[in-house]
């Protein structure tokens, strides 16, 4: 039995929902789904995604700002979330409301998937640092809005239009940014001039920007700068109406107190093989998701007018393009336990690979504790301290390098559940290494509290 000191194993229990509690509380459900596909699975909760998306729209409504919420499709490939946006768009059309929902796509494949779900081209926002001709052609033919990253791209887009009016946003490089996304001030001026000269082909809808990090204040400040740009450009004859603040709105995976304990220099974490990491995603933030959007719209750091008031005074609408924030607690990943190495500390070996938790792509770790689920929970067992490794022939294939305190020693046939993995974790680094299948995505719905599961429509098996 491992005997690692408790001080060296800070607990980071994940934030849960009634859906996750119901699903992880049913070990037979996990077994039936895992057995059906022969290994690890991703379980999805589209209802949570829909609720998150509605919360963002409500933030605009509460601030009296005309706004649209575009789901950043790159964060998850599942059809279930695209279908949820299609349902929201349809509901708005039936009620006669203006368009409030759409999808941010960055490839021809994402564009076609959205169309196949019934999301019209007018409800798509095309992004990416440089768009292939195939993607630009789709955008022109289906009247999507294109976020333009260079004057060259804008000229190509105008030439493709052939008499069809192309709707564009110009992505502006924020001051001091070294991002590869967006245009310098000189490039933006050139693009504005081109848009003026080609106004029979081009409609300048507005401006957008990309910011790394999760600062609410930085996004608010850049939005104010773009409003000033719109006011100036309107005097020159163009008529932009919209700014997009992009995505990058934070979410929380764990409670504040647990995150602070993890960050404490005296915490004394133990990692398998002495592994160290320089940084982590901020797994707790004070203001998250739709509340972060509300703060951007209504709060002010300098005593000036809130962004919402400035938008109202200048007849400006807003776009937001969340990915992770819309997927907050909308999915979990289930790994069957293959066995345990009884070392001090131990190593739990699971069926699957760390490539299904994409945080390792950034040379860091997905740190919320995995949940141990068993059909038969042992009684009166001591805690078991272990890291979590995969079954591939790679020394680095560790799902959790940090030594974690589990309530008991897992047995073969148990499951480790990683919570809140729908945002980026499921897809960004996936691989069929060793010729093993990529974990399928399965939609789980609660029917009178009883879980029912179906394979995501995008999956083929």
N, C-alpha and C positions, 0 to 999 in steps of 0.2 A: 504494500500500500504506500502510495506516495505521501510525503510529509512536508511539502513546501509550506513555508510560513505564510499565514493569511495576509500579512502585510504586503507580501510580494505577489499577490493575486487580487488586484483591485477589481471589484465587480462592476461590470458595465451592462446591466440587463437592458434589453431593447425596449423601446416604447411599443405598445401593442394596441390593438383595436378589438372590438367584439368579434370581428371576422377572424383575426389571427388567433384569438383565444379559442374560438369554436373549432377552427381547423386544426390547430396544434393540440387541442384537447381530445382529438379523435385519432388515436394511434392506428386504428384499423383503417381509417380513411387514407392516412399516409402510406400504409402498407399496400392498400389496393391500388393506389395510383402508381407508387414506385414499382410494384410487381408488374403492373400492366405494361410499363415501358422499360423495365429491366435496369433501373438505375436511378440517378438523381433526376429531380423534376423541379420546374419553376411553377409555382401556383400564383394565380392572378385574381385580383379583386377589382373588376371594372367599376363596381358601384362606388368604391372609395375614390377612384380616379374621377368619376363624374361629380361627386360631392366636392372634391378639391377644385375642379374646374369651375363649378358654379360659385364657389367662394371667391375666386378671382374676379368673376363677372360682377358679383355683389360688391366687391371693393370699388370697382369703377362706379357702379350705380350709387353707392353710399356717398361717394365724393362728387357726384353730379358731373362726372366726366364721361364722354362717349368713348368707350373702349372696347377692344377686341382681344380675346385670349387665343393665341395660337399655340397648340401643343407642339413642343420641340420633338419631332418624330424620332430623331436620332437616339433619344434616351431609351427607347424600347421598340423592338420590331413587331411586337404582338399585334394582331388584327383587332383584338378585343378593345384596345384603347382607341384605335382609329374608328371602330364601329361606335364607340361611346361618343366621340366627337360628332360623327354623322347623325346620331340621334339628337344631340343638342342643337345642331344646325337645323334639323328638320322641325324640332319643337319651336324654334324661333320663327321659322318660315310660316308655320301654321298659325302662330299667334300674331303674326304681322310685325314682330319686333325687328329692328335693324340687326344686321349681322354682328354677332358678338363672339362667335367661336370659329376656329379654323385650325389648320395644321401647317406647321413650319416644316417644309421638306427641303432636302439638300441633294437629292439624286433622282434620276428618272424612275428608279424602282419605287422609291417612297412616293413620288408623284402618282404613279399608276396605282399603287396600293390604295391611296386616298381616293382616287377616282372610282376604283372598284368597290369601295365601301359606300359610295354615294355622296362623298364630299365633292362639291362642284369646284371647278377651277377658280372661280371668283372667291372662294373661301380658302385658298392656298396662298402661302407666302413662301417664296423660293429664296433660300439663302445658300451660303457656301462661299469660299474664297474665290473660286472661279468655276463657272458653270459650263459644262460641255454643251455643244450645239444641240444635242438631243434634248437636254433638259430645257434650254432656252426655247426651243421650238415648241415643246409641250406647253410652256408658260404662255407663249404668244397665242397659241391656238385655243387655250382654255381660259384666257383672260385672268391669269394669276398675277399677283404682285411680285415683282422681282427686286430683291435687294441687291443693288449694283455695287461692286467692289473696286471697279476701275473704269476709267474712261474708255479703254479698249473694249471692255465687256459691254458698256453702254452702246458703243457704235455697232458692235455685232448684233446686239438685241434690236436696235432700230432698223438695221438692214434686214433682219429676219422678219420684221413685222409685215412688210409688203402691203401697207395700207391699213393694217389692223392697229388700233391704238394700244400701245404697250404701257402698262402701269408700273411705275418704278418707285423705289426708295433709294436714296443715296446713303451708303454707310460711311459715316464720318469717323476718322481716327481721332480719339480723344486726345487732349493736350498731354504730352509726356508719354504717351503710349508707344510701345514698340511692337504692338500686335501686328500680325500679318493680315488681319481683317480690317477693312476700311481704307479710306482714301485720305491723303494729306489735304491740307487746305487748298493748295494750288490745284490738286487733282479734282477736288470738289468744285472749285470755281470753273475749271475747264468743263466738267460734266454738266454743270448748270448752264453754261453757255451753249453746249451741244443740245441740251434739252430745249433750250429756247429756240435754237435754229431748227430743230426737228420736232416742233410742238404738234405738227400734224400726225407724227408717229408716236410721240412720247407724252405721257401724262406724269408729271412729277407729283406723286402722292405725298411724299414727305421725306424724312431723314431717320436714320437709325444709327446705332453704335453697338460695339462689343466691348465689354469690360471683363477682365479676369477678376477673380476674387468675388467677395460677397458683400461689399460695402453698400449699404443703403444710401448713405450720404453722397458717395461718388456718382451713383446712378441719378440721384435727384439733381446734382449739380450739372451733370452732362445734359440732362433733359432741359434744364433752364437754358443752357447754351444753345441747344438746337431750336428752342422757341425763338430766341433772339435771331437766329439765322433765318428762320421762316419769316419773321417780320421784315427783315431786310430784303429777302428775295422777293417777297410779295410786291415790294415797291418797284422791282425790275420787270414785272409783268408775269412771272410765274405765280401759281396759286397753290402751293403745298398746304395740306391740311393736317398732317399726321406726324407724330414722332413715335418711334419704337424704342423701348428701353431694353429690348432683348430679354435674356433669361438671367441665370445666375442668382436666383433668389434662394436663400438658404433654407434648409429644413433641419429638424432635430431628430436624431436617432436614439438618444439617451437623455436621462434627466440631467439637469444642471449640476447637482451635487456629485453625481457619479463621474461626469466629465471633468470636473475640477479635481476630483480625487485622482483620476487617471493622469492629469497634467502635472500633479504635484511632483516636484523633483525628488521628494523623499519617498515616492511610492514604491520604488525598488522592484520594478517589473522584471520578470525573468522571461527570456525569449529562447526558443529552441536554437541551439548552436551559437548562442551569443549574438543573434541577429540584432541589428539596430536600424532605426528609421529616423530620418531627419525631420519629417513633418507628417501631419495627418490632416485629413479633411476635418473641418470644425463640426464634430458630431453633436454639438449642442450650440444653438444660437438663441438669443433672447427673443428675437423677432423673426418669424419664419413665414414662408408661404404667402398666402393672401394678406396676412397681417403686415408682412414686409412691403407689399404693394401699397397697402393703406398708408404706411408710414412715408413712403416715397411721395404719395399724392398729397397728404394732409399735414405732415410735420415740416418744420423748417429749422435750420441750424443758425441762421444769421438774422432772424427777425423779419425777413422779407415776407412777401406773400407766398402762401403755400402753392405748390405746383398746380394743384387742382384749380385754384382761383385764376392763375395765369392762363391755364388752358381755356377756362370758361371765358375770360376777358378777350382772348384772341381767337376764339372759335377753332380750337385745336383738339383733335381726338388723339387717342393713344393706343398703341399696340404693346402687348407683352408676350414673350415667347418662352414660357417655362417648359422645362422637361422634367427634371428631377422633382420640382416642387408639385407638379400635378400628379406625379407617381408616388408621392409620399405615403408610405404604409399601404401601398396597393399591390404588394406582392412579396412572397417569401420563396426561399430556395431550400429544398429538402434533400439531404444527402444520407443514404443508408450507411450505417456503420459496418465495416468489414471485419474489424478486429482491433485489438489494443496491444500496444507494447508496454509492458510493465517495467518502465524505468523510473528514475527519480529525477525529474518528473516524467510522467508517461507520455505516450504518443497515441492518439486515436487515429486510426486509418479509415478513411471513408471511400465509398464508391463515387468517383467523380474527380474533377481536377480543380485547382485554384484558378484556372482560366475562366471559370464560371463566376468568379468574384473579381471584377475587373480593376479594383483598386490597386492590385499589384502591378498593373500597367504603369502606374505612376510611382513605382518604387516605394510604396507605402502599404498599409494594411487596413482591411475592413475590420474595425476594432470592436463593434458591439458583440457581446457574448452570444455564441450560438446556443440555442435551447436544446437540451437533451430530452427526447421523447421516446418512451418505451411502452409497449402494450402491457407489460407486467413490471411495475416499478418495485425494485427491491426494497425491503424494509430494514431499517436500522443499519444501513451502510454508512461508512465514513465518506466525507468528500473525497473526490478524486481530482488530482491536479494534472493537467495535460495540455499539450498543444495539439493541433489538428493537421495531419498530413494526408496527401492523396495517394493513390495506388499506382501512379506512373513511375517510370524509371528516370525521374529527374530529382536531384537532391533539393532543388529550390521549390519543388511543388508542394508548398505548405499553404493550407487555407488560413490557418491562424498560427503565426509564429509565437505569439504571446502565450504564456502558460495561464490557463484558465481554471478556476475552481468549478468543477461539475458536482452536482449533488450526490452522485454515486458513480461507480465504475460502469461505463457502458458495456453492453453485451452485443455480440453479433445479432443483427436484427433490430437494433435500436436505430434512431434517426437523430441527426443533428440538423436543426432548422436555423437558417440564417434569415433574420428578419429585415424587412424594408430593402429588398434587393432589386425592386422593379426599375428604379432610376439608375441606369447605366450599368449596374453590376451584372445583369444577366447577359448582355450582348457585346459590350465593347471589346472584350478580349477572348470571346469564345473560340474554341478550336476542337476539332475532332482528332486531337493527338492520340497516338497509339491506335488509330482507327476505331476509336470509341465514339458513339453518337453524341452530338450536342444535346444537352438536356432539353426535352420538349417543354412547351408552355401549356399549362392546363388552367382553364377558368373554373373557379370554384364559387358557386352561389349558395346562399343559405335559404332553404325552403322551410319556413316555420322553424328555423333554428337548426335544421338538419342539412349538412353540406351535400351538395351534388356537384359532380365534376364533368366537364366536357373538354375535349382537345381544342385548343385555340384554332380558329379558322385558318390561320396562315400556315399551320403546321401540316406537313405530309408525313405519314408514317406507314 
